[in-house]
Amino acid sequence: MNWLAGLFGVLLALGGPQPAHAKRRPPPEITPVIAGEVRYAVPHFGALHGKEQNGGYVQAWEVGSGKLLWDRMIYRVAYDEKLERDAQDVFIARIRVEEGTLLVENDLGERFEMDLANGRVSAVVKTSRRTEVAPQPVAQEPAGQTP
């Protein structure tokens, strides 16, 4: 009977629940960029906070007060329903501000620009069908307001 218990233990060890293994590394933290009185930050895991997806969002915060000015999707990820969603997330890898334009690069090497005066986003370099420019704002807003 001891050999049966041993065999059961081996079978359980081989076929039992296996630990979960991450399919990809977590995205690196992106250092916020300050331009004028606005701090631009990248929140990676939007889906945990009610957002449509992980990745692709930038937030603008007022430096003095810490008030959130806007929270904007820069690009939308096109998910394949047949694949695990988390393995398809596309995260922002870099941001910078130059001459009134927010420059965004994702981990696919795609680059997007957002005009900070009106919130309009355009794709500068597109390398895949996995992303598309997010829907544009309806109204034209002044710089620093909600794009």
C-alpha positions as CSV (number, residue, x, y, z in Angstrom):
1,M,0.0,0.0,0.0
2,N,3.0,2.3,0.6
3,W,4.0,2.0,-3.0
4,L,0.5,3.1,-4.1
5,A,0.7,6.2,-1.9
6,G,4.1,6.9,-3.3
7,L,2.8,6.5,-6.9
8,F,-0.1,8.8,-6.1
9,G,2.3,11.4,-4.7
10,V,4.4,11.2,-7.9
11,L,1.4,11.5,-10.1
12,L,0.0,14.3,-8.1
13,A,3.4,16.1,-8.3
14,L,3.6,15.6,-12.1
15,G,0.0,16.3,-13.0
16,G,-1.2,18.5,-10.3
17,P,-1.6,22.3,-10.3
18,Q,1.4,24.0,-11.7
19,P,2.6,27.5,-10.6
20,A,1.6,30.3,-12.9
21,H,4.5,31.6,-15.1
22,A,4.4,35.1,-16.4
23,K,4.3,35.2,-20.2
24,R,6.1,38.5,-20.3
25,R,8.0,40.8,-18.1
26,P,6.1,43.7,-16.5
27,P,6.7,47.0,-18.3
28,P,9.4,49.2,-16.9
29,E,8.3,52.2,-14.9
30,I,8.3,55.4,-17.0
31,T,9.7,58.5,-15.4
32,P,7.2,61.3,-15.5
33,V,8.0,64.3,-17.7
34,I,7.5,67.9,-16.5
35,A,6.9,70.7,-19.0
36,G,5.9,74.0,-17.5
37,E,3.4,73.4,-14.7
38,V,2.2,70.0,-16.0
39,R,3.6,66.5,-15.1
40,Y,2.9,63.8,-17.7
41,A,2.8,60.3,-16.3
42,V,2.2,56.8,-17.8
43,P,-0.2,54.5,-15.8
44,H,0.5,51.0,-17.2
45,F,-2.4,49.0,-15.8
46,G,-5.5,50.9,-16.7
47,A,-7.7,47.8,-16.8
48,L,-7.2,47.4,-13.0
49,H,-8.8,50.9,-12.7
50,G,-11.8,50.5,-15.0
51,K,-10.0,51.4,-18.2
52,E,-10.6,49.7,-21.5
53,Q,-7.1,48.2,-21.7
54,N,-3.7,48.1,-20.1
55,G,-1.1,50.4,-21.7
56,G,-1.6,53.3,-24.1
57,Y,-2.7,55.9,-21.5
58,V,-1.0,59.2,-20.5
59,Q,-2.1,61.4,-17.6
60,A,-1.5,65.1,-17.1
61,W,-1.2,66.4,-13.6
62,E,-0.9,70.0,-12.4
63,V,2.5,70.3,-10.6
64,G,1.5,72.7,-7.9
65,S,-1.8,71.2,-6.8
66,G,-1.4,67.6,-7.9
67,K,-4.8,67.9,-9.6
68,L,-5.5,65.5,-12.5
69,L,-6.0,67.6,-15.6
70,W,-6.7,64.8,-18.1
71,D,-6.3,61.0,-18.6
72,R,-6.1,60.1,-22.2
73,M,-5.8,57.0,-24.3
74,I,-3.2,57.6,-27.0
75,Y,-3.6,54.3,-28.9
76,R,-6.1,51.5,-28.8
77,V,-4.9,47.9,-28.7
78,A,-6.6,45.5,-31.1
79,Y,-7.0,42.3,-29.1
80,D,-7.4,38.9,-30.7
81,E,-10.2,37.1,-28.9
82,K,-8.4,33.7,-29.5
83,L,-5.3,34.7,-27.5
84,E,-4.8,35.6,-23.8
85,R,-5.5,39.3,-23.4
86,D,-2.6,40.0,-21.0
87,A,0.0,38.6,-23.5
88,Q,-1.2,41.1,-26.1
89,D,-1.0,44.3,-24.0
90,V,1.1,47.0,-25.6
91,F,2.8,49.4,-23.1
92,I,4.2,52.9,-23.5
93,A,8.0,52.7,-23.3
94,R,9.0,56.4,-23.5
95,I,7.4,59.9,-23.4
96,R,8.8,63.3,-23.9
97,V,7.5,66.8,-24.6
98,E,8.9,69.0,-27.4
99,E,7.5,72.3,-28.5
100,G,4.0,71.7,-27.4
101,T,3.8,68.1,-28.6
102,L,3.8,65.0,-26.4
103,L,5.9,62.3,-28.1
104,V,4.9,58.7,-27.1
105,E,6.7,55.5,-28.1
106,N,5.3,52.0,-27.3
107,D,7.1,48.7,-26.7
108,L,6.5,47.8,-30.4
109,G,8.6,50.8,-31.5
110,E,5.6,52.7,-32.7
111,R,5.5,56.4,-32.2
112,F,2.6,58.8,-31.7
113,E,2.3,62.5,-31.3
114,M,-0.3,64.5,-29.4
115,D,-0.7,68.2,-30.0
116,L,-1.0,69.5,-26.4
117,A,-3.0,72.6,-27.7
118,N,-5.9,70.6,-29.0
119,G,-5.4,66.9,-27.9
120,R,-5.2,65.6,-31.5
121,V,-3.1,62.4,-31.8
122,S,-1.4,61.1,-34.9
123,A,0.7,58.0,-35.6
124,V,4.2,58.9,-36.7
125,V,5.6,55.4,-37.0
126,K,3.2,52.4,-37.2
127,T,4.8,48.9,-37.4
128,S,1.8,46.6,-36.7
129,R,-1.9,46.2,-36.9
130,R,-2.0,45.6,-33.1
131,T,-2.7,49.3,-32.4
132,E,-4.6,52.2,-33.8
133,V,-4.8,55.9,-32.9
134,A,-7.4,56.3,-30.1
135,P,-10.6,58.2,-30.8
136,Q,-10.0,61.9,-31.0
137,P,-11.5,64.5,-28.6
138,V,-14.8,66.0,-29.8
139,A,-14.1,69.6,-28.7
140,Q,-10.9,71.6,-29.1
141,E,-9.6,72.4,-25.6
142,P,-6.8,74.9,-24.6
143,A,-3.4,73.5,-23.6
144,G,-3.3,71.9,-20.1
145,Q,-7.0,71.1,-20.2
146,T,-8.7,67.8,-21.0
147,P,-7.8,66.9,-24.6
